[in-house]
């Protein structure tokens, strides 16, 4: 249903408010670069700090700006199942093509609790849904057996796997028995993920290198593995720098360096530390994939 490079969009702010014009320009930049989909209001979009009205507005802007040119997979996850249902229902009403739902964080549910959470949302809202396994943020892991059970629910169509664990990926794919698509949630391991049979990546890095990541995923689709490998290596140092602190702190700093938006985050996130900023700047200045070069306009 979805494939290739799907960008997990940053949310630009100006003086504490969503900068709608800049957000629209960022979406347009992504579409012009050839990405295969966009995710508004996810972790990279600082969804945890958005009010419900802001969350819905971010989704609405993305749907309006995309205008059917690429799929919009709205972030609608929460650690509160009722809230996830509300946000997913709103995403459907706003015209999103699918929803991306993170596993409940902080609550530390059992595997049965994780299953029941996703099942409840899927049954409440008839919209394609992608579940999201990111243990580093949720302090829980969706076990392969649970992935298998969830794959039997018709409108749970995929999983974003940010574990970077290829053994678990293989076990989860085997458990799903072809009923679910798999998307990498870890930019550093996109290539091995695709080699294993993944359909694409929901990417942070593609906010700043959309053409390169798009070329990588499409090379993999053609089984052009040498080309894909060279593109993965071309982004290696930049990917390291873009995760030197918690996402989306570095990627928003990168977008600021490129002159695309202000380097404004919402608390409890704070701007990138000076020494990390220097390392990121160096990585961006050195980056050149042959497809795009990052031209910094602020120092």
C-alpha positions as CSV (number, residue, x, y, z in Angstrom):
1,X,0.0,0.0,0.0
2,X,2.9,2.4,0.9
3,X,6.5,2.1,-0.2
4,X,9.8,3.8,-0.7
5,X,10.8,7.0,1.2
6,X,8.2,8.4,3.6
7,X,9.4,11.5,5.4
8,X,8.6,12.0,9.1
9,X,8.1,15.7,8.9
10,X,9.4,18.3,11.4
11,X,6.9,20.9,12.6
12,X,8.2,24.5,12.2
13,X,7.4,27.0,14.9
14,X,7.5,30.7,15.1
15,X,7.2,32.5,18.5
16,X,5.5,29.4,20.0
17,X,3.0,28.8,17.2
18,X,3.0,26.5,14.2
19,X,4.5,28.3,11.2
20,X,2.0,27.2,8.6
21,X,3.6,28.9,5.6
22,X,7.0,27.4,6.4
23,X,5.4,24.0,7.0
24,X,3.7,24.1,3.6
25,X,6.9,25.1,1.9
26,X,8.7,22.2,3.6
27,X,6.1,19.8,2.4
28,X,6.3,21.1,-1.1
29,X,10.1,20.7,-1.0
30,X,9.7,17.1,0.0
31,X,7.2,16.4,-2.8
32,X,9.3,18.1,-5.4
33,X,12.3,16.0,-4.3
34,X,10.3,12.8,-5.1
35,X,9.4,11.4,-1.7
36,X,6.7,8.7,-1.7
37,X,4.8,9.9,1.3
38,X,4.8,12.1,4.4
39,X,4.0,11.7,8.1
40,X,2.8,14.8,9.9
41,X,2.5,15.0,13.7
42,X,4.8,12.1,14.5
43,X,7.7,12.0,17.0
44,X,9.8,14.1,14.6
45,X,7.0,16.6,14.4
46,X,7.0,17.1,18.2
47,X,3.5,15.7,18.4
48,X,3.8,15.1,22.2
49,X,3.9,18.9,22.7
50,X,1.0,19.8,20.3
51,X,-2.5,20.5,21.7
52,X,-5.2,18.4,20.2
53,X,-6.3,21.3,18.0
54,X,-2.7,21.9,16.8
55,X,-2.3,18.2,16.2
56,X,-5.3,18.2,13.9
57,X,-4.3,21.4,12.2
58,X,-0.8,19.9,11.3
59,X,-2.6,17.0,9.7
60,X,-5.0,19.2,7.9
61,X,-2.2,21.3,6.5
62,X,-0.4,18.2,5.3
63,X,-3.5,16.8,3.6
64,X,-4.2,20.2,1.9
65,X,-0.7,20.8,0.7
66,X,-0.1,17.2,-0.5
67,X,-3.4,17.4,-2.5
68,X,-3.3,13.7,-3.3
69,X,0.2,13.8,-4.9
70,X,1.6,11.6,-2.1
71,X,0.0,9.6,0.7
72,X,-0.4,11.4,4.1
73,X,0.2,9.0,7.0
74,X,-0.9,11.0,10.0
75,X,0.7,10.4,13.4
76,X,-2.1,9.7,15.8
77,X,-0.5,7.7,18.6
78,X,-0.8,8.2,22.3
79,X,-0.3,6.2,25.5
80,X,-4.0,6.8,26.1
81,X,-6.1,4.4,23.9
82,X,-9.2,6.7,23.9
83,X,-7.0,9.6,22.8
84,X,-5.5,7.6,20.0
85,X,-9.0,6.7,18.8
86,X,-10.0,10.4,18.8
87,X,-6.9,11.5,16.9
88,X,-7.2,8.6,14.4
89,X,-10.9,9.4,13.8
90,X,-10.0,13.1,13.2
91,X,-7.2,12.1,10.8
92,X,-9.7,10.1,8.8
93,X,-12.2,13.0,8.7
94,X,-9.4,15.3,7.6
95,X,-8.6,13.1,4.6
96,X,-5.4,11.3,5.7
97,X,-4.6,8.1,3.8
98,X,-3.5,6.2,6.9
99,X,-2.4,6.6,10.5
100,X,0.9,5.9,12.3
101,X,0.4,4.8,15.9
102,X,3.2,4.5,18.4
103,X,3.0,1.9,21.1
104,X,1.8,3.2,24.5
105,X,4.6,4.8,26.3
106,X,5.1,5.3,30.1
107,X,2.2,2.9,31.0
108,X,4.5,-0.2,30.3
109,X,1.6,-2.4,29.0
110,X,2.0,-6.2,28.7
111,X,2.0,-7.8,25.2
112,X,-1.7,-8.4,25.7
113,X,-2.2,-4.7,26.5
114,X,-0.2,-3.7,23.4
115,X,-2.4,-6.0,21.3
116,X,-5.6,-4.7,22.8
117,X,-4.6,-1.1,22.4
118,X,-4.0,-1.5,18.7
119,X,-7.0,-3.7,18.2
120,X,-9.2,-1.1,19.8
121,X,-8.1,1.7,17.6
122,X,-8.3,-0.5,14.4
123,X,-11.8,-1.6,15.3
124,X,-13.0,2.0,16.2
125,X,-11.7,3.7,13.0
126,X,-11.7,2.1,9.6
127,X,-8.5,3.6,8.2
128,X,-5.3,1.8,7.2
129,X,-3.0,1.8,10.3
130,X,0.7,1.3,10.7
131,X,1.9,0.4,14.2
132,X,5.2,1.7,15.5
133,X,7.8,-0.2,17.5
134,X,10.4,2.0,19.0
135,X,11.5,0.5,22.4
136,X,14.0,3.3,23.0
137,X,11.1,5.8,23.4
138,X,8.3,3.6,24.8
139,X,10.2,1.2,27.1
140,X,8.3,-1.6,25.5
141,X,8.9,-3.9,22.6
142,X,6.3,-5.4,20.3
143,X,7.2,-9.1,20.3
144,X,7.2,-11.0,17.0
145,X,4.3,-13.1,18.3
146,X,2.3,-9.9,19.0
147,X,3.1,-8.6,15.5
148,X,1.7,-11.8,14.1
149,X,-1.5,-11.4,16.0
150,X,-1.9,-7.8,15.0
151,X,-1.2,-8.6,11.3
152,X,-4.5,-10.6,11.3
153,X,-6.5,-7.4,11.9
154,X,-7.4,-6.2,8.3
155,X,-6.8,-2.5,8.6
156,X,-3.4,-2.9,10.4
157,X,-1.4,-2.8,7.2
158,X,2.1,-2.3,8.4
159,X,4.7,-1.7,11.1
160,X,7.4,0.9,11.5
161,X,10.3,-1.0,13.1
162,X,12.9,1.2,14.8
163,X,14.7,-1.6,16.7
164,X,17.6,-1.9,14.2
165,X,17.4,-5.6,15.2
166,X,17.5,-7.7,12.0
167,X,16.9,-10.9,13.9
168,X,13.7,-9.6,15.4
169,X,12.7,-8.2,12.0
170,X,13.1,-11.7,10.5
171,X,11.0,-13.2,13.3
172,X,8.3,-10.6,13.0
173,X,8.1,-11.0,9.2
174,X,7.8,-14.7,9.6
175,X,5.0,-14.2,12.2
176,X,3.1,-11.8,10.0
177,X,3.0,-14.4,7.1
178,X,2.8,-11.7,4.4
179,X,-0.2,-9.9,5.9
180,X,1.7,-6.8,6.8
181,X,4.3,-4.4,5.3
182,X,7.5,-3.5,7.1
183,X,9.0,0.0,7.2
184,X,12.4,0.9,8.7
185,X,12.3,3.5,11.4
186,X,16.1,3.6,11.7
187,X,17.9,5.6,9.0
188,X,21.3,4.0,9.8
189,X,20.0,0.5,8.8
190,X,17.7,1.2,5.9
191,X,19.7,-0.9,3.5
192,X,19.8,-4.1,5.5
193,X,16.2,-3.6,6.4
194,X,15.3,-3.4,2.7
195,X,17.5,-6.4,1.9
196,X,15.4,-8.4,4.4
197,X,12.3,-7.5,2.5
198,X,11.1,-4.2,3.9
199,X,9.0,-2.0,1.7
200,X,10.5,1.3,2.7
201,X,11.6,3.8,5.4
202,X,9.8,6.3,7.5
203,X,12.7,8.6,7.7
204,X,14.0,11.5,9.7
205,X,17.0,12.2,7.6
206,X,14.9,12.7,4.4
207,X,13.8,16.0,5.9
208,X,17.2,17.2,4.7
209,X,18.3,14.6,2.1
210,X,15.0,13.6,0.4
211,X,16.5,12.9,-3.0
212,X,19.3,10.7,-1.7
213,X,17.0,8.6,0.5
214,X,14.5,8.3,-2.3
215,X,17.2,7.1,-4.6
216,X,18.3,4.5,-2.0
217,X,14.9,3.0,-1.5
218,X,14.2,2.9,-5.2
219,X,17.5,1.4,-6.0
220,X,16.6,-1.4,-3.6
221,X,13.3,-1.9,-5.3
222,X,15.2,-2.5,-8.5
223,X,17.6,-4.8,-6.7
224,X,20.4,-2.3,-7.6
225,X,22.2,-3.2,-4.4
226,X,25.6,-1.7,-5.2
227,X,23.9,1.7,-5.9
228,X,21.8,1.4,-2.8
229,X,24.9,0.6,-0.7
230,X,26.8,3.6,-2.0
231,X,23.9,5.9,-1.1
232,X,23.6,4.4,2.4
233,X,27.3,5.0,2.9
234,X,27.1,8.6,1.5
235,X,24.6,9.4,4.3
236,X,26.4,7.6,7.1
237,X,28.2,10.5,8.8
238,X,25.3,12.8,8.3
239,X,22.9,10.3,9.9
240,X,25.3,9.9,12.9
241,X,25.3,13.7,13.4
242,X,21.5,13.9,13.0
243,X,21.1,11.6,16.0
244,X,23.8,13.1,18.2
245,X,21.0,14.2,20.5
246,X,17.3,13.3,20.8
247,X,15.3,13.5,17.6
248,X,14.1,16.1,16.4
249,X,16.6,18.4,18.0
250,X,19.4,17.9,15.4
251,X,17.2,17.7,12.3
252,X,15.5,20.9,13.2
253,X,18.9,22.5,13.7
254,X,19.8,21.2,10.2
255,X,16.7,22.7,8.7
256,X,17.6,26.0,10.3
257,X,21.2,25.8,8.9
258,X,19.7,25.4,5.4
259,X,17.5,28.5,5.9
260,X,14.3,26.6,5.8
261,X,12.8,27.3,9.3
262,X,13.7,28.7,12.7
263,X,15.6,26.6,15.2
264,X,12.6,26.7,17.6
265,X,11.6,23.7,19.6
266,X,9.0,23.2,22.4
267,X,10.0,22.4,25.9
268,X,11.2,20.0,27.3
269,X,13.3,19.9,24.1
270,X,16.1,22.5,23.9
271,X,18.3,23.6,21.0
272,X,21.3,21.6,20.0
273,X,24.4,22.1,22.2
274,X,27.2,24.2,20.6
275,X,29.7,21.4,20.3
276,X,27.0,19.2,18.7
277,X,26.0,22.0,16.4
278,X,29.6,22.2,15.1
279,X,29.7,18.5,14.4
280,X,26.4,18.7,12.6
281,X,27.5,21.6,10.5
282,X,30.7,19.8,9.5
283,X,28.8,16.7,8.5
284,X,26.4,18.8,6.4
285,X,29.2,20.7,4.7
286,X,30.9,17.4,3.9
287,X,27.8,15.7,2.6
288,X,27.5,15.2,-1.2
289,X,25.6,12.2,-2.5
290,X,26.0,13.2,-6.1
291,X,22.2,13.8,-6.1
292,X,22.1,16.8,-3.7
293,X,24.5,18.9,-1.7
294,X,23.4,20.7,1.4
295,X,24.0,24.4,1.0
296,X,24.1,26.0,4.4
297,X,23.0,29.7,4.5
298,X,23.5,30.3,8.3
299,X,26.6,29.8,10.4
